[in-house]
C-alpha cells in the first residue's frame, strides 16, 4: 500500500508548524528535503549567527524526529 504524497513545500510547512508547537528556538533557518531512494529526510541549514542562538540544537533534533514521523506517513511528490 502506497503512502499519500505531499510536495516538498507542503512537508516543510508541516515541519515548521510542528516545530513552532514543540520547540522555542530560532526560526531563521532553511529546511530542505534529502531523498535517498524511496525514503527522505529533512535537513536544516543556517548561518553561524542562527546556529549560535539558544534553542537551535533542540530545533534540529526535533526536526529529525518530525522527519522520521512524517516520512513514515508521506512520500514526496515529484
Secondary structure as GFF3:
##gff-version 3
##sequence-region A 1 78
A	DSSP	beta_strand	4	6	.	.	.	ID=ss1
A	DSSP	alpha_helix	8	22	.	.	.	ID=ss2
A	DSSP	beta_strand	30	36	.	.	.	ID=ss3
A	DSSP	beta_strand	39	45	.	.	.	ID=ss4
A	DSSP	alpha_helix	48	51	.	.	.	ID=ss5
A	DSSP	alpha_helix	56	73	.	.	.	ID=ss6
A	DSSP	beta_strand	74	76	.	.	.	ID=ss7
###
